[in-house]
Amino acid sequence: MIDIGSLLIDAATLMGTGMAVVFIFLTILVYLVRLMSTCLRDEALPVTTPVPVNKSASSVTTPSPQVVAAISAAVHQYRHSAIQQ
């Protein structure tokens, strides 16, 4: 007949082995990721300087009154149809 004590010892041994394997695997993974980050740091995309934007008055355009009226009419129609549903 199998003793409960030997079953518990086998279970604890199996649990300890599994936890040790997972711990070793995660430790190796952390060091490999750190190694890759240091190796690939030089291959990162180069930093580009932004192109200065000319902020003159000619580059800023305002919508025409017809466009504003069309957008206002569309919003009004949408809100009116949403209320009826």
PDB file with SEQRES, HELIX, SHEET and CRYST1 records, atoms N, CA, C and O in Angstrom:
SEQRES   1 A   85  MET ILE ASP ILE GLY SER LEU LEU ILE ASP ALA ALA THR          
SEQRES   2 A   85  LEU MET GLY THR GLY MET ALA VAL VAL PHE ILE PHE LEU          
SEQRES   3 A   85  THR ILE LEU VAL TYR LEU VAL ARG LEU MET SER THR CYS          
SEQRES   4 A   85  LEU ARG ASP GLU ALA LEU PRO VAL THR THR PRO VAL PRO          
SEQRES   5 A   85  VAL ASN LYS SER ALA SER SER VAL THR THR PRO SER PRO          
SEQRES   6 A   85  GLN VAL VAL ALA ALA ILE SER ALA ALA VAL HIS GLN TYR          
SEQRES   7 A   85  ARG HIS SER ALA ILE GLN GLN                                  
HELIX    1 AA1 ILE A    4  LEU A   40  1                                  37    
HELIX    2 AA2 PRO A   65  GLN A   84  1                                  20    
CRYST1    1.000    1.000    1.000  90.00  90.00  90.00 P 1           1          
ATOM      1  N   MET A   1       0.833  -1.172   0.000  1.00  0.00           N  
ATOM      2  CA  MET A   1       0.000   0.000   0.000  1.00  0.00           C  
ATOM      3  C   MET A   1       0.885   1.246   0.000  1.00  0.00           C  
ATOM      4  O   MET A   1       1.933   1.269   0.646  1.00  0.00           O  
ATOM      5  N   ILE A   2       0.456   2.288  -0.733  1.00  0.00           N  
ATOM      6  CA  ILE A   2       1.244   3.511  -0.869  1.00  0.00           C  
ATOM      7  C   ILE A   2       0.975   4.408   0.331  1.00  0.00           C  
ATOM      8  O   ILE A   2      -0.169   4.639   0.723  1.00  0.00           O  
ATOM      9  N   ASP A   3       2.045   4.895   0.886  1.00  0.00           N  
ATOM     10  CA  ASP A   3       1.964   5.771   2.055  1.00  0.00           C  
ATOM     11  C   ASP A   3       1.702   7.209   1.595  1.00  0.00           C  
ATOM     12  O   ASP A   3       2.273   7.659   0.601  1.00  0.00           O  
ATOM     13  N   ILE A   4       0.842   7.923   2.317  1.00  0.00           N  
ATOM     14  CA  ILE A   4       0.511   9.312   1.967  1.00  0.00           C  
ATOM     15  C   ILE A   4       1.723  10.210   2.096  1.00  0.00           C  
ATOM     16  O   ILE A   4       1.846  11.196   1.369  1.00  0.00           O  
ATOM     17  N   GLY A   5       2.616   9.883   3.010  1.00  0.00           N  
ATOM     18  CA  GLY A   5       3.827  10.682   3.200  1.00  0.00           C  
ATOM     19  C   GLY A   5       4.734  10.635   1.987  1.00  0.00           C  
ATOM     20  O   GLY A   5       5.300  11.658   1.601  1.00  0.00           O  
ATOM     21  N   SER A   6       4.883   9.470   1.380  1.00  0.00           N  
ATOM     22  CA  SER A   6       5.732   9.367   0.190  1.00  0.00           C  
ATOM     23  C   SER A   6       5.101  10.089  -0.995  1.00  0.00           C  
ATOM     24  O   SER A   6       5.812  10.650  -1.829  1.00  0.00           O  
ATOM     25  N   LEU A   7       3.764  10.079  -1.076  1.00  0.00           N  
ATOM     26  CA  LEU A   7       3.092  10.820  -2.135  1.00  0.00           C  
ATOM     27  C   LEU A   7       3.304  12.330  -1.974  1.00  0.00           C  
ATOM     28  O   LEU A   7       3.511  13.039  -2.958  1.00  0.00           O  
ATOM     29  N   LEU A   8       3.252  12.816  -0.732  1.00  0.00           N  
ATOM     30  CA  LEU A   8       3.473  14.235  -0.488  1.00  0.00           C  
ATOM     31  C   LEU A   8       4.915  14.634  -0.797  1.00  0.00           C  
ATOM     32  O   LEU A   8       5.161  15.727  -1.307  1.00  0.00           O  
ATOM     33  N   ILE A   9       5.859  13.762  -0.494  1.00  0.00           N  
ATOM     34  CA  ILE A   9       7.263  14.044  -0.803  1.00  0.00           C  
ATOM     35  C   ILE A   9       7.473  14.077  -2.316  1.00  0.00           C  
ATOM     36  O   ILE A   9       8.188  14.940  -2.826  1.00  0.00           O  
ATOM     37  N   ASP A  10       6.859  13.150  -3.025  1.00  0.00           N  
ATOM     38  CA  ASP A  10       6.959  13.147  -4.490  1.00  0.00           C  
ATOM     39  C   ASP A  10       6.330  14.410  -5.082  1.00  0.00           C  
ATOM     40  O   ASP A  10       6.866  14.995  -6.024  1.00  0.00           O  
ATOM     41  N   ALA A  11       5.188  14.824  -4.522  1.00  0.00           N  
ATOM     42  CA  ALA A  11       4.517  16.027  -5.012  1.00  0.00           C  
ATOM     43  C   ALA A  11       5.371  17.266  -4.755  1.00  0.00           C  
ATOM     44  O   ALA A  11       5.488  18.134  -5.620  1.00  0.00           O  
ATOM     45  N   ALA A  12       5.970  17.348  -3.562  1.00  0.00           N  
ATOM     46  CA  ALA A  12       6.822  18.493  -3.242  1.00  0.00           C  
ATOM     47  C   ALA A  12       8.065  18.514  -4.125  1.00  0.00           C  
ATOM     48  O   ALA A  12       8.509  19.583  -4.541  1.00  0.00           O  
ATOM     49  N   THR A  13       8.625  17.352  -4.412  1.00  0.00           N  
ATOM     50  CA  THR A  13       9.793  17.277  -5.293  1.00  0.00           C  
ATOM     51  C   THR A  13       9.438  17.739  -6.695  1.00  0.00           C  
ATOM     52  O   THR A  13      10.185  18.494  -7.318  1.00  0.00           O  
ATOM     53  N   LEU A  14       8.296  17.285  -7.188  1.00  0.00           N  
ATOM     54  CA  LEU A  14       7.850  17.692  -8.515  1.00  0.00           C  
ATOM     55  C   LEU A  14       7.579  19.192  -8.560  1.00  0.00           C  
ATOM     56  O   LEU A  14       7.939  19.853  -9.534  1.00  0.00           O  
ATOM     57  N   MET A  15       6.950  19.739  -7.520  1.00  0.00           N  
ATOM     58  CA  MET A  15       6.662  21.168  -7.472  1.00  0.00           C  
ATOM     59  C   MET A  15       7.962  21.975  -7.415  1.00  0.00           C  
ATOM     60  O   MET A  15       8.102  22.976  -8.118  1.00  0.00           O  
ATOM     61  N   GLY A  16       8.895  21.548  -6.596  1.00  0.00           N  
ATOM     62  CA  GLY A  16      10.177  22.251  -6.498  1.00  0.00           C  
ATOM     63  C   GLY A  16      10.948  22.216  -7.797  1.00  0.00           C  
ATOM     64  O   GLY A  16      11.547  23.216  -8.193  1.00  0.00           O  
ATOM     65  N   THR A  17      10.940  21.080  -8.464  1.00  0.00           N  
ATOM     66  CA  THR A  17      11.618  20.965  -9.752  1.00  0.00           C  
ATOM     67  C   THR A  17      10.979  21.891 -10.782  1.00  0.00           C  
ATOM     68  O   THR A  17      11.679  22.576 -11.528  1.00  0.00           O  
ATOM     69  N   GLY A  18       9.670  21.908 -10.819  1.00  0.00           N  
ATOM     70  CA  GLY A  18       8.965  22.776 -11.767  1.00  0.00           C  
ATOM     71  C   GLY A  18       9.231  24.244 -11.506  1.00  0.00           C  
ATOM     72  O   GLY A  18       9.453  25.010 -12.444  1.00  0.00           O  
ATOM     73  N   MET A  19       9.212  24.649 -10.240  1.00  0.00           N  
ATOM     74  CA  MET A  19       9.471  26.047  -9.908  1.00  0.00           C  
ATOM     75  C   MET A  19      10.910  26.428 -10.238  1.00  0.00           C  
ATOM     76  O   MET A  19      11.165  27.544 -10.690  1.00  0.00           O  
ATOM     77  N   ALA A  20      11.847  25.519 -10.019  1.00  0.00           N  
ATOM     78  CA  ALA A  20      13.249  25.798 -10.332  1.00  0.00           C  
ATOM     79  C   ALA A  20      13.447  25.950 -11.832  1.00  0.00           C  
ATOM     80  O   ALA A  20      14.176  26.839 -12.272  1.00  0.00           O  
ATOM     81  N   VAL A  21      12.801  25.089 -12.628  1.00  0.00           N  
ATOM     82  CA  VAL A  21      12.922  25.173 -14.082  1.00  0.00           C  
ATOM     83  C   VAL A  21      12.347  26.495 -14.585  1.00  0.00           C  
ATOM     84  O   VAL A  21      12.951  27.150 -15.434  1.00  0.00           O  
ATOM     85  N   VAL A  22      11.195  26.886 -14.071  1.00  0.00           N  
ATOM     86  CA  VAL A  22      10.581  28.153 -14.501  1.00  0.00           C  
ATOM     87  C   VAL A  22      11.461  29.328 -14.092  1.00  0.00           C  
ATOM     88  O   VAL A  22      11.647  30.256 -14.878  1.00  0.00           O  
ATOM     89  N   PHE A  23      12.006  29.306 -12.878  1.00  0.00           N  
ATOM     90  CA  PHE A  23      12.866  30.386 -12.409  1.00  0.00           C  
ATOM     91  C   PHE A  23      14.117  30.506 -13.274  1.00  0.00           C  
ATOM     92  O   PHE A  23      14.512  31.614 -13.637  1.00  0.00           O  
ATOM     93  N   ILE A  24      14.736  29.391 -13.603  1.00  0.00           N  
ATOM     94  CA  ILE A  24      15.938  29.414 -14.436  1.00  0.00           C  
ATOM     95  C   ILE A  24      15.606  29.918 -15.838  1.00  0.00           C  
ATOM     96  O   ILE A  24      16.360  30.709 -16.406  1.00  0.00           O  
ATOM     97  N   PHE A  25      14.493  29.470 -16.394  1.00  0.00           N  
ATOM     98  CA  PHE A  25      14.086  29.912 -17.727  1.00  0.00           C  
ATOM     99  C   PHE A  25      13.833  31.417 -17.743  1.00  0.00           C  
ATOM    100  O   PHE A  25      14.284  32.101 -18.661  1.00  0.00           O  
ATOM    101  N   LEU A  26      13.123  31.945 -16.747  1.00  0.00           N  
ATOM    102  CA  LEU A  26      12.830  33.373 -16.720  1.00  0.00           C  
ATOM    103  C   LEU A  26      14.095  34.198 -16.499  1.00  0.00           C  
ATOM    104  O   LEU A  26      14.227  35.288 -17.056  1.00  0.00           O  
ATOM    105  N   THR A  27      15.016  33.693 -15.700  1.00  0.00           N  
ATOM    106  CA  THR A  27      16.284  34.394 -15.494  1.00  0.00           C  
ATOM    107  C   THR A  27      17.074  34.477 -16.794  1.00  0.00           C  
ATOM    108  O   THR A  27      17.599  35.536 -17.137  1.00  0.00           O  
ATOM    109  N   ILE A  28      17.158  33.381 -17.506  1.00  0.00           N  
ATOM    110  CA  ILE A  28      17.848  33.382 -18.803  1.00  0.00           C  
ATOM    111  C   ILE A  28      17.157  34.331 -19.770  1.00  0.00           C  
ATOM    112  O   ILE A  28      17.822  35.050 -20.516  1.00  0.00           O  
ATOM    113  N   LEU A  29      15.839  34.338 -19.766  1.00  0.00           N  
ATOM    114  CA  LEU A  29      15.084  35.213 -20.659  1.00  0.00           C  
ATOM    115  C   LEU A  29      15.367  36.681 -20.359  1.00  0.00           C  
ATOM    116  O   LEU A  29      15.544  37.475 -21.283  1.00  0.00           O  
ATOM    117  N   VAL A  30      15.413  37.050 -19.084  1.00  0.00           N  
ATOM    118  CA  VAL A  30      15.688  38.443 -18.717  1.00  0.00           C  
ATOM    119  C   VAL A  30      17.066  38.857 -19.208  1.00  0.00           C  
ATOM    120  O   VAL A  30      17.217  39.941 -19.770  1.00  0.00           O  
ATOM    121  N   TYR A  31      18.074  38.013 -19.005  1.00  0.00           N  
ATOM    122  CA  TYR A  31      19.415  38.364 -19.444  1.00  0.00           C  
ATOM    123  C   TYR A  31      19.530  38.409 -20.960  1.00  0.00           C  
ATOM    124  O   TYR A  31      20.265  39.239 -21.494  1.00  0.00           O  
ATOM    125  N   LEU A  32      18.825  37.541 -21.659  1.00  0.00           N  
ATOM    126  CA  LEU A  32      18.846  37.604 -23.120  1.00  0.00           C  
ATOM    127  C   LEU A  32      18.183  38.871 -23.651  1.00  0.00           C  
ATOM    128  O   LEU A  32      18.654  39.459 -24.624  1.00  0.00           O  
ATOM    129  N   VAL A  33      17.105  39.288 -23.022  1.00  0.00           N  
ATOM    130  CA  VAL A  33      16.439  40.525 -23.453  1.00  0.00           C  
ATOM    131  C   VAL A  33      17.344  41.720 -23.188  1.00  0.00           C  
ATOM    132  O   VAL A  33      17.430  42.623 -24.020  1.00  0.00           O  
ATOM    133  N   ARG A  34      18.025  41.739 -22.039  1.00  0.00           N  
ATOM    134  CA  ARG A  34      18.964  42.831 -21.756  1.00  0.00           C  
ATOM    135  C   ARG A  34      20.101  42.838 -22.767  1.00  0.00           C  
ATOM    136  O   ARG A  34      20.504  43.902 -23.236  1.00  0.00           O  
ATOM    137  N   LEU A  35      20.619  41.670 -23.108  1.00  0.00           N  
ATOM    138  CA  LEU A  35      21.698  41.578 -24.088  1.00  0.00           C  
ATOM    139  C   LEU A  35      21.232  42.079 -25.449  1.00  0.00           C  
ATOM    140  O   LEU A  35      21.954  42.811 -26.126  1.00  0.00           O  
ATOM    141  N   MET A  36      20.034  41.688 -25.846  1.00  0.00           N  
ATOM    142  CA  MET A  36      19.509  42.139 -27.136  1.00  0.00           C  
ATOM    143  C   MET A  36      19.298  43.648 -27.143  1.00  0.00           C  
ATOM    144  O   MET A  36      19.555  44.299 -28.155  1.00  0.00           O  
ATOM    145  N   SER A  37      18.837  44.212 -26.035  1.00  0.00           N  
ATOM    146  CA  SER A  37      18.603  45.655 -26.005  1.00  0.00           C  
ATOM    147  C   SER A  37      19.909  46.431 -26.103  1.00  0.00           C  
ATOM    148  O   SER A  37      19.947  47.503 -26.707  1.00  0.00           O  
ATOM    149  N   THR A  38      20.983  45.901 -25.513  1.00  0.00           N  
ATOM    150  CA  THR A  38      22.260  46.595 -25.641  1.00  0.00           C  
ATOM    151  C   THR A  38      22.846  46.405 -27.036  1.00  0.00           C  
ATOM    152  O   THR A  38      23.472  47.327 -27.558  1.00  0.00           O  
ATOM    153  N   CYS A  39      22.666  45.253 -27.649  1.00  0.00           N  
ATOM    154  CA  CYS A  39      23.194  45.016 -28.991  1.00  0.00           C  
ATOM    155  C   CYS A  39      22.436  45.799 -30.051  1.00  0.00           C  
ATOM    156  O   CYS A  39      23.035  46.273 -31.017  1.00  0.00           O  
ATOM    157  N   LEU A  40      21.142  45.939 -29.884  1.00  0.00           N  
ATOM    158  CA  LEU A  40      20.322  46.588 -30.898  1.00  0.00           C  
ATOM    159  C   LEU A  40      20.176  48.086 -30.671  1.00  0.00           C  
ATOM    160  O   LEU A  40      19.529  48.768 -31.465  1.00  0.00           O  
ATOM    161  N   ARG A  41      20.763  48.605 -29.611  1.00  0.00           N  
ATOM    162  CA  ARG A  41      20.654  50.037 -29.336  1.00  0.00           C  
ATOM    163  C   ARG A  41      21.289  50.840 -30.462  1.00  0.00           C  
ATOM    164  O   ARG A  41      20.790  51.908 -30.815  1.00  0.00           O  
ATOM    165  N   ASP A  42      22.379  50.344 -31.030  1.00  0.00           N  
ATOM    166  CA  ASP A  42      23.067  51.049 -32.108  1.00  0.00           C  
ATOM    167  C   ASP A  42      22.292  50.994 -33.418  1.00  0.00           C  
ATOM    168  O   ASP A  42      22.485  51.849 -34.282  1.00  0.00           O  
ATOM    169  N   GLU A  43      21.433  50.019 -33.578  1.00  0.00           N  
ATOM    170  CA  GLU A  43      20.687  49.867 -34.825  1.00  0.00           C  
ATOM    171  C   GLU A  43      19.346  50.580 -34.799  1.00  0.00           C  
ATOM    172  O   GLU A  43      18.539  50.417 -35.714  1.00  0.00           O  
ATOM    173  N   ALA A  44      19.101  51.362 -33.769  1.00  0.00           N  
ATOM    174  CA  ALA A  44      17.829  52.071 -33.680  1.00  0.00           C  
ATOM    175  C   ALA A  44      17.746  53.108 -34.795  1.00  0.00           C  
ATOM    176  O   ALA A  44      18.759  53.509 -35.368  1.00  0.00           O  
ATOM    177  N   LEU A  45      16.532  53.528 -35.087  1.00  0.00           N  
ATOM    178  CA  LEU A  45      16.340  54.519 -36.133  1.00  0.00           C  
ATOM    179  C   LEU A  45      17.023  55.822 -35.744  1.00  0.00           C  
ATOM    180  O   LEU A  45      16.962  56.227 -34.583  1.00  0.00           O  
ATOM    181  N   PRO A  46      17.665  56.479 -36.686  1.00  0.00           N  
ATOM    182  CA  PRO A  46      18.329  57.740 -36.353  1.00  0.00           C  
ATOM    183  C   PRO A  46      17.301  58.822 -36.032  1.00  0.00           C  
ATOM    184  O   PRO A  46      16.203  58.848 -36.588  1.00  0.00           O  
ATOM    185  N   VAL A  47      17.678  59.693 -35.140  1.00  0.00           N  
ATOM    186  CA  VAL A  47      16.789  60.781 -34.752  1.00  0.00           C  
ATOM    187  C   VAL A  47      16.843  61.839 -35.841  1.00  0.00           C  
ATOM    188  O   VAL A  47      17.913  62.325 -36.206  1.00  0.00           O  
ATOM    189  N   THR A  48      15.683  62.181 -36.345  1.00  0.00           N  
ATOM    190  CA  THR A  48      15.617  63.191 -37.393  1.00  0.00           C  
ATOM    191  C   THR A  48      15.177  64.504 -36.780  1.00  0.00           C  
ATOM    192  O   THR A  48      14.364  64.531 -35.856  1.00  0.00           O  
ATOM    193  N   THR A  49      15.711  65.574 -37.292  1.00  0.00           N  
ATOM    194  CA  THR A  49      15.305  66.888 -36.807  1.00  0.00           C  
ATOM    195  C   THR A  49      14.072  67.320 -37.573  1.00  0.00           C  
ATOM    196  O   THR A  49      13.998  67.146 -38.789  1.00  0.00           O  
ATOM    197  N   PRO A  50      13.116  67.877 -36.876  1.00  0.00           N  
ATOM    198  CA  PRO A  50      11.890  68.289 -37.568  1.00  0.00           C  
ATOM    199  C   PRO A  50      12.155  69.475 -38.489  1.00  0.00           C  
ATOM    200  O   PRO A  50      12.990  70.338 -38.217  1.00  0.00           O  
ATOM    201  N   VAL A  51      11.421  69.479 -39.573  1.00  0.00           N  
ATOM    202  CA  VAL A  51      11.546  70.555 -40.547  1.00  0.00           C  
ATOM    203  C   VAL A  51      10.793  71.761 -40.003  1.00  0.00           C  
ATOM    204  O   VAL A  51       9.627  71.634 -39.630  1.00  0.00           O  
ATOM    205  N   PRO A  52      11.432  72.930 -39.948  1.00  0.00           N  
ATOM    206  CA  PRO A  52      10.717  74.108 -39.435  1.00  0.00           C  
ATOM    207  C   PRO A  52       9.552  74.473 -40.348  1.00  0.00           C  
ATOM    208  O   PRO A  52       9.657  74.446 -41.574  1.00  0.00           O  
ATOM    209  N   VAL A  53       8.456  74.810 -39.713  1.00  0.00           N  
ATOM    210  CA  VAL A  53       7.245  75.144 -40.445  1.00  0.00           C  
ATOM    211  C   VAL A  53       7.118  76.658 -40.502  1.00  0.00           C  
ATOM    212  O   VAL A  53       7.269  77.351 -39.496  1.00  0.00           O  
ATOM    213  N   ASN A  54       6.842  77.146 -41.677  1.00  0.00           N  
ATOM    214  CA  ASN A  54       6.643  78.578 -41.854  1.00  0.00           C  
ATOM    215  C   ASN A  54       5.264  78.939 -41.329  1.00  0.00           C  
ATOM    216  O   ASN A  54       4.254  78.459 -41.842  1.00  0.00           O  
ATOM    217  N   LYS A  55       5.222  79.773 -40.317  1.00  0.00           N  
ATOM    218  CA  LYS A  55       3.944  80.124 -39.697  1.00  0.00           C  
ATOM    219  C   LYS A  55       3.461  81.494 -40.162  1.00  0.00           C  
ATOM    220  O   LYS A  55       2.987  82.303 -39.365  1.00  0.00           O  
ATOM    221  N   SER A  56       3.585  81.730 -41.412  1.00  0.00           N  
ATOM    222  CA  SER A  56       3.113  83.005 -41.937  1.00  0.00           C  
ATOM    223  C   SER A  56       1.596  82.975 -42.073  1.00  0.00           C  
ATOM    224  O   SER A  56       0.973  81.917 -41.994  1.00  0.00           O  
ATOM    225  N   ALA A  57       1.028  84.126 -42.273  1.00  0.00           N  
ATOM    226  CA  ALA A  57      -0.430  84.248 -42.366  1.00  0.00           C  
ATOM    227  C   ALA A  57      -0.971  83.555 -43.610  1.00  0.00           C  
ATOM    228  O   ALA A  57      -2.141  83.173 -43.634  1.00  0.00           O  
ATOM    229  N   SER A  58      -0.154  83.384 -44.640  1.00  0.00           N  
ATOM    230  CA  SER A  58      -0.633  82.765 -45.873  1.00  0.00           C  
ATOM    231  C   SER A  58      -0.836  81.258 -45.712  1.00  0.00           C  
ATOM    232  O   SER A  58      -1.625  80.661 -46.444  1.00  0.00           O  
ATOM    233  N   SER A  59      -0.120  80.628 -44.745  1.00  0.00           N  
ATOM    234  CA  SER A  59      -0.263  79.184 -44.582  1.00  0.00           C  
ATOM    235  C   SER A  59      -1.501  78.824 -43.770  1.00  0.00           C  
ATOM    236  O   SER A  59      -1.969  77.687 -43.828  1.00  0.00           O  
ATOM    237  N   VAL A  60      -2.033  79.777 -43.018  1.00  0.00           N  
ATOM    238  CA  VAL A  60      -3.222  79.512 -42.221  1.00  0.00           C  
ATOM    239  C   VAL A  60      -4.427  79.920 -43.057  1.00  0.00           C  
ATOM    240  O   VAL A  60      -4.586  81.079 -43.438  1.00  0.00           O  
ATOM    241  N   THR A  61      -5.274  78.924 -43.330  1.00  0.00           N  
ATOM    242  CA  THR A  61      -6.458  79.230 -44.127  1.00  0.00           C  
ATOM    243  C   THR A  61      -7.691  79.025 -43.280  1.00  0.00           C  
ATOM    244  O   THR A  61      -7.740  78.122 -42.445  1.00  0.00           O  
ATOM    245  N   THR A  62      -8.672  79.854 -43.492  1.00  0.00           N  
ATOM    246  CA  THR A  62      -9.953  79.712 -42.801  1.00  0.00           C  
ATOM    247  C   THR A  62     -10.956  79.193 -43.813  1.00  0.00           C  
ATOM    248  O   THR A  62     -10.893  79.530 -44.995  1.00  0.00           O  
ATOM    249  N   PRO A  63     -11.876  78.374 -43.343  1.00  0.00           N  
ATOM    250  CA  PRO A  63     -12.869  77.843 -44.291  1.00  0.00           C  
ATOM    251  C   PRO A  63     -13.780  78.958 -44.786  1.00  0.00           C  
ATOM    252  O   PRO A  63     -14.040  79.945 -44.098  1.00  0.00           O  
ATOM    253  N   SER A  64     -14.244  78.756 -45.992  1.00  0.00           N  
ATOM    254  CA  SER A  64     -15.141  79.756 -46.578  1.00  0.00           C  
ATOM    255  C   SER A  64     -16.502  79.684 -45.886  1.00  0.00           C  
ATOM    256  O   SER A  64     -16.840  78.665 -45.282  1.00  0.00           O  
ATOM    257  N   PRO A  65     -17.273  80.750 -45.973  1.00  0.00           N  
ATOM    258  CA  PRO A  65     -18.608  80.751 -45.340  1.00  0.00           C  
ATOM    259  C   PRO A  65     -19.522  79.653 -45.890  1.00  0.00           C  
ATOM    260  O   PRO A  65     -20.381  79.154 -45.162  1.00  0.00           O  
ATOM    261  N   GLN A  66     -19.356  79.266 -47.160  1.00  0.00           N  
ATOM    262  CA  GLN A  66     -20.177  78.199 -47.722  1.00  0.00           C  
ATOM    263  C   GLN A  66     -19.862  76.866 -47.047  1.00  0.00           C  
ATOM    264  O   GLN A  66     -20.768  76.074 -46.789  1.00  0.00           O  
ATOM    265  N   VAL A  67     -18.579  76.611 -46.758  1.00  0.00           N  
ATOM    266  CA  VAL A  67     -18.198  75.361 -46.096  1.00  0.00           C  
ATOM    267  C   VAL A  67     -18.750  75.342 -44.677  1.00  0.00           C  
ATOM    268  O   VAL A  67     -19.251  74.313 -44.224  1.00  0.00           O  
ATOM    269  N   VAL A  68     -18.665  76.460 -43.975  1.00  0.00           N  
ATOM    270  CA  VAL A  68     -19.197  76.540 -42.608  1.00  0.00           C  
ATOM    271  C   VAL A  68     -20.699  76.311 -42.623  1.00  0.00           C  
ATOM    272  O   VAL A  68     -21.229  75.617 -41.755  1.00  0.00           O  
ATOM    273  N   ALA A  69     -21.380  76.881 -43.585  1.00  0.00           N  
ATOM    274  CA  ALA A  69     -22.825  76.700 -43.686  1.00  0.00           C  
ATOM    275  C   ALA A  69     -23.177  75.250 -43.993  1.00  0.00           C  
ATOM    276  O   ALA A  69     -24.140  74.725 -43.434  1.00  0.00           O  
ATOM    277  N   ALA A  70     -22.424  74.594 -44.862  1.00  0.00           N  
ATOM    278  CA  ALA A  70     -22.696  73.194 -45.201  1.00  0.00           C  
ATOM    279  C   ALA A  70     -22.470  72.289 -43.983  1.00  0.00           C  
ATOM    280  O   ALA A  70     -23.258  71.376 -43.736  1.00  0.00           O  
ATOM    281  N   ILE A  71     -21.415  72.535 -43.236  1.00  0.00           N  
ATOM    282  CA  ILE A  71     -21.147  71.727 -42.039  1.00  0.00           C  
ATOM    283  C   ILE A  71     -22.225  71.952 -40.999  1.00  0.00           C  
ATOM    284  O   ILE A  71     -22.691  70.998 -40.375  1.00  0.00           O  
ATOM    285  N   SER A  72     -22.630  73.199 -40.802  1.00  0.00           N  
ATOM    286  CA  SER A  72     -23.684  73.498 -39.832  1.00  0.00           C  
ATOM    287  C   SER A  72     -24.997  72.831 -40.210  1.00  0.00           C  
ATOM    288  O   SER A  72     -25.697  72.299 -39.349  1.00  0.00           O  
ATOM    289  N   ALA A  73     -25.334  72.859 -41.494  1.00  0.00           N  
ATOM    290  CA  ALA A  73     -26.567  72.219 -41.951  1.00  0.00           C  
ATOM    291  C   ALA A  73     -26.496  70.712 -41.747  1.00  0.00           C  
ATOM    292  O   ALA A  73     -27.488  70.102 -41.349  1.00  0.00           O  
ATOM    293  N   ALA A  74     -25.347  70.099 -42.009  1.00  0.00           N  
ATOM    294  CA  ALA A  74     -25.204  68.656 -41.829  1.00  0.00           C  
ATOM    295  C   ALA A  74     -25.321  68.274 -40.360  1.00  0.00           C  
ATOM    296  O   ALA A  74     -25.962  67.275 -40.033  1.00  0.00           O  
ATOM    297  N   VAL A  75     -24.717  69.047 -39.475  1.00  0.00           N  
ATOM    298  CA  VAL A  75     -24.812  68.770 -38.036  1.00  0.00           C  
ATOM    299  C   VAL A  75     -26.243  68.931 -37.566  1.00  0.00           C  
ATOM    300  O   VAL A  75     -26.741  68.113 -36.793  1.00  0.00           O  
ATOM    301  N   HIS A  76     -26.912  69.986 -38.029  1.00  0.00           N  
ATOM    302  CA  HIS A  76     -28.310  70.199 -37.644  1.00  0.00           C  
ATOM    303  C   HIS A  76     -29.193  69.054 -38.123  1.00  0.00           C  
ATOM    304  O   HIS A  76     -30.059  68.584 -37.385  1.00  0.00           O  
ATOM    305  N   GLN A  77     -28.978  68.606 -39.351  1.00  0.00           N  
ATOM    306  CA  GLN A  77     -29.777  67.499 -39.889  1.00  0.00           C  
ATOM    307  C   GLN A  77     -29.497  66.210 -39.121  1.00  0.00           C  
ATOM    308  O   GLN A  77     -30.425  65.451 -38.842  1.00  0.00           O  
ATOM    309  N   TYR A  78     -28.259  65.954 -38.779  1.00  0.00           N  
ATOM    310  CA  TYR A  78     -27.910  64.751 -38.020  1.00  0.00           C  
ATOM    311  C   TYR A  78     -28.552  64.774 -36.642  1.00  0.00           C  
ATOM    312  O   TYR A  78     -29.118  63.774 -36.201  1.00  0.00           O  
ATOM    313  N   ARG A  79     -28.468  65.905 -35.964  1.00  0.00           N  
ATOM    314  CA  ARG A  79     -29.074  66.002 -34.627  1.00  0.00           C  
ATOM    315  C   ARG A  79     -30.586  65.878 -34.700  1.00  0.00           C  
ATOM    316  O   ARG A  79     -31.202  65.272 -33.824  1.00  0.00           O  
ATOM    317  N   HIS A  80     -31.185  66.442 -35.729  1.00  0.00           N  
ATOM    318  CA  HIS A  80     -32.644  66.376 -35.875  1.00  0.00           C  
ATOM    319  C   HIS A  80     -33.084  64.920 -36.148  1.00  0.00           C  
ATOM    320  O   HIS A  80     -34.104  64.474 -35.622  1.00  0.00           O  
ATOM    321  N   SER A  81     -32.317  64.186 -36.966  1.00  0.00           N  
ATOM    322  CA  SER A  81     -32.681  62.797 -37.255  1.00  0.00           C  
ATOM    323  C   SER A  81     -32.393  61.896 -36.056  1.00  0.00           C  
ATOM    324  O   SER A  81     -33.072  60.884 -35.881  1.00  0.00           O  
ATOM    325  N   ALA A  82     -31.411  62.235 -35.229  1.00  0.00           N  
ATOM    326  CA  ALA A  82     -31.094  61.429 -34.051  1.00  0.00           C  
ATOM    327  C   ALA A  82     -32.166  61.582 -32.994  1.00  0.00           C  
ATOM    328  O   ALA A  82     -32.439  60.637 -32.253  1.00  0.00           O  
ATOM    329  N   ILE A  83     -32.770  62.733 -32.909  1.00  0.00           N  
ATOM    330  CA  ILE A  83     -33.839  62.968 -31.914  1.00  0.00           C  
ATOM    331  C   ILE A  83     -35.089  62.182 -32.283  1.00  0.00           C  
ATOM    332  O   ILE A  83     -35.776  61.665 -31.401  1.00  0.00           O  
ATOM    333  N   GLN A  84     -35.393  62.087 -33.569  1.00  0.00           N  
ATOM    334  CA  GLN A  84     -36.617  61.406 -34.010  1.00  0.00           C  
ATOM    335  C   GLN A  84     -36.511  59.886 -33.848  1.00  0.00           C  
ATOM    336  O   GLN A  84     -37.539  59.216 -33.755  1.00  0.00           O  
ATOM    337  N   GLN A  85     -35.343  59.346 -33.814  1.00  0.00           N  
ATOM    338  CA  GLN A  85     -35.198  57.879 -33.692  1.00  0.00           C  
ATOM    339  C   GLN A  85     -35.293  57.514 -32.294  1.00  0.00           C  
ATOM    340  O   GLN A  85     -35.199  56.334 -31.956  1.00  0.00           O  
TER     341      GLN A  85                                                      
END                                                                             
